[in-house]
């Protein structure tokens, strides 16, 4: 038994020595950092007016001591002491740095100068990991910008599809914001604060964090100071609800008008008439006959623009004469009928 214990201790010492040698190799430490960056759940925060990724020290222990994770870049760690050595090596290599929470509600961190790694600490990634995904997203961004610049030559069906999607998204956001506000006001009047997607408008959070949590429900903190306003708001809500039940006709008309508006919005009737746009475009771009006529006028020493102005004035005069002759002709016809 003593011999077995001694052999186990010798094996542990050899493994520790091997890990220490690996941690002394800068390239090997970067391989460890690449593995940890890909396997440790990342959280987003703001640090020095910049969005960063961070993790808790205990997450590093969990990943390193998890026997189910197999990777060639995973360091061989058998205890929390060895996991701490890996964390210290990352700090000394400048791949992460320690931070402390300066504002928990806004998720703001503040960097601190220390090489101590602990389970309860916050650590911000300096190492960016694989840049493949970033390059792919950058390529998609460039492609999207180029596609939007070529929007005028897109097929008509694609334009109509984009229009439907845009209108649907706009209506969904409007309804979401309206329901979100109304629900908050109702609960605020009874002493609670209920928000749907409370972080939706937080500029300091990433896209995914803006949708977490889905709701927040808390008891009001200033009930003694604001109970008068909350009571008044509750009375106004009850009065408004009673008024709504007594005015069904007006709300039916409002509902019908909103449905008509949505119908016109989806049909594209609120935009300019495509036929009119085509007519304007045809007038703006002269055809071959028009160009030939302009050349003939220039050869005769006549300015095409002056000739066009004369034609426009003549056509306008003809329209005026027709308008004046119209009522007189109608009167003559009525007199003949009377005779």
N, C-alpha and C positions, 0 to 999 in steps of 0.2 A: 504493500500500500504506500509505504514511504517512497519506494522507487517510482511508482506511478505518479505520485504527487510531484516528485522532483522532475520527472519527464514532462508533465503538463506545464510546470512552471518554466522549464527550459524552452518549451515550444512557444509559450506566451511571450517569453523574453525575446525569442528569435523573431516572432511576428511583429513585436513592438519595434525591434531594431530595423526590420525590413520596412515598416511603415515610416519610421523616422528618416530612413534613407530616401524613401519616395517623396516625403514632404520636403526634403532638401533640394529636390529637383524642380526647378521652376516650371518646366514644361509639363511634368507630371501633375503638379498642383493645378495647372490650367485644365488638364484633362478631368481632374476631380471636380473643378468648378463647373465645367461643361455638363458633367453628369448631374450635379446637384441643382444647377439652374434649370435643367429639364425635368427634374423629378420633385423638387420642393414646390408646393403650391405657392404661387406668387400673389402678393397683395399690392395694390396701388395706393400711393400716398403722395403728398406734396412736400417737397423739401427744397428750401431756398428758391421758391417760386418755380419749381420744376417738378414735373410728375416723375416719380421713381417707383421701382419695384422693391419690396422688402419682404422679409420673412422673420419669424420668431426662431430663437435658438432651439427650442424643443422640436421644431419641424426637422431640423438637420439631424438631431439624434434619432428621430423616428425613421427617417429614410436610411441612414447609415446602418442602423441596427435591424432593419427589416430584411430577413433572410429570403423573402420571396422575390426580391428585386435582384435580377442578375444582369450585370452589365460589365463590359471589359474595363470601363473607366471608373467603376465603383471601387473605392478604397476598401481594403480588407480591415474591418473594424469589429472588435469583439467586446468592447466595453465603452461606457460613456467617457472614460478617461481618454481613450484613443479618439473618440469622436470630437472631444474638446480640442485635441491636438490638430485635427483637420480644420476646425473652425479658426484656431489661432493662426494656422498656416495661411488660410485665405485672407485673414486680416493683414498679416505681415506682407503678403504678396500684393496687397492693394486691390484685390478682386472684390472685396466687400469692405464696408466700414460700419462701425457701431453708430447707433442713433438712439435718441430718446423721443418720447411723445411730447410735443409742445402744445398741441390742441387735439384732443381725442375726437371731438365732434366733427371738426373739419379735416381730420386725418392728416395733420401736419406733423412732420418729424423735424428734429434738429440734430445735426451730426455732432458727435463727441469724439475726442481724441483718446482712444484706448485700444489696446491689443488684447483685452480680456474677453473671452468668449464664455457666455453663460446660457443656461436654458431659458431664462426669462428675458433675455435681451432682444432688442430689435436691431436687425442688420439690413442695410441697404446694399443692393447689388450695384457694383461698378462694372463688373464683367457683363457684357451684353449677350453672351451666348451666341448661338447660331444666327447669322444674318440672312439666312435663306428666306424665311418668312417675310422679313422686312423688305427684301429685294422684290419678292413676288407682289407684295402690297404696293410698292412703289411703281412697279410695272403696270398694275391694274389702275393705279391713279392716273398715270400718263395716258393709258389707253382710254380711260373714261373722259379725260379732258379733250383728247383728240376726237372722240366720238361725239361729244357735245358740240364741238366746233363745226362738225359736219352734219348737225341736226337738220339744217334746211334741205339737204338732199336725201334724207331718210325716206323710206317708203311710207305712203300715206297710212297704211294699216299700222305700222309701228308707231307713227306719231299719234294716232288715235288711241293705241294701247297705252302709251306714255301718259296721254291726257287722262284716261280713265284711272290709271294707277295714282296719278298726282291728285286728282280730285278726291278719290276715295281716301287717300292718306290725309289730306287736308281736313275732310269731314270727320275722320276718326279722331284726329288730334283735337279738333274743336270740341267734339262731344266729350272726349276724355278730360280736357281742361275744365269744361263746364260742370261735369258731374263731380270732378275732384273738388272744385270750389264749393259747390252746393253741399256736398256731404260734409266738408270741413265746417261750414257755417252752421249746419244743423247740430253737429256734435259740440261745436264751440258754445252754442247757446245753452246747452245742458251741462257744461262744465268739463268737457273732455276735448282732446285734440286728436282727431283722426285724419291722417293724411294717406291718400293713395299715391304710391311712388313718392315718398318724401324727399328722395335725393334726385328727383328728375331734373331739377334746374340747378343743381350744384355744379359749377364750372370746374371745381378742383378735382372732380372724380372722373374716372374713365367711363367708357360707354357701358360696360357690363355693370360696374358698381352703381351707375345711375339708376339701374332697375332693381337694385337690392337695398333694403327689403321691399317687398311688394306693398306693405302698408306699415304704419306705425300708429299705435293707440296708447295715449298717455293721459293721465289726469291733469287738468289745468294747474299751473303753478301759482297763478295770481288770482285765485278765486275771490279773496277778500277785497282786492282792489278793483276787480272788473265785474263783480256780480251785478252791479246796476246795468252795465252795458249788455251783459249776457241776458239778463231778464228782459231788457227792452228789445233785444234782438229776437228772443223767443216769442214775445208778444207780437212783434211785427211779422214773424213767420206764420203764426197762427192766423193773424188777420189776413195775410196774403193768401193763405190756403183757403180761408172762408170766402174771400172775394173771388178766387178762381172757380170755386164750385157754384157761385152765383152768376158767373158770366160765361156760360158754355159757348154761346154764339160767337163771341169775339175770339175765343181760343180756337174754335173750329175754323174761322176765317184765317187766323194766323197759321194754323197747321196746313190749311190748303195752300196758302201763299208760299209757305216754305217748301211744300212738295213740288209746286210749280217751279220754284226757283231751282231746286235740285234737278228737276227734269230738264230744264233749259241748260243747266250747268253741264250735265252729262251729255246732252245733245250738241253742245258746243255753240248754242245760239247766242251766248253772251259774247262770243268773239266776233270779229269782223267777218262779213260775208265772203266766203272763198270766191264766189263768182265775181264780186266787186273787185277783190284783190287781183284776180286774173285780168279783168278789164283794164284796171290801172296799169298792170304790168305790160299788157299789150300796147297801151298807148305810150308808155315810157320807152319801149324798145321798138323802133320803127322797122317795118318789114322791107323787103327788097323794092317793092313798088314805091314806097314812100321815099326811100333813099334815092331811087332813080329820079323821082320828081324833084327832090331837093337839089340834085345836081343840075337838072335842066333849068331850074329857077336861078341858080347861081351863075350859070352860063349866060343867062339873059340879063344878069345884073340886078336881080330881085332878091332881097333878103328873105329866106324861107320863114323866118320868125314873123316878119311883117305880113307875109302872105297868110300865115296861120292865124295871126291876130285878126286880119280882115275876114277870114272865114268864120272865126268864132263870133265876131260882131254881127256878120250877116245872119248866121244861124240864130243868134239871140234876138235880132230884130224880127226874123220870121216867126219865132215863137211868140213874141209880143203881139204881132199882127194877128196871129191865129187866135190868141186869147181875146183880142178886142173884137174880132169878127164873130167869135163863137156866140156870145150872148145876143148880138144883133140878129144873127141868122136864126137863132131860136125864137126871137120875138116875131120875125117875119113869118115863120112857120105857124106860130100860134095865131097870128092875125088871119092867115089864109084858112086855118081851121075854123075860126070864128065866122068867117064869111060863108 
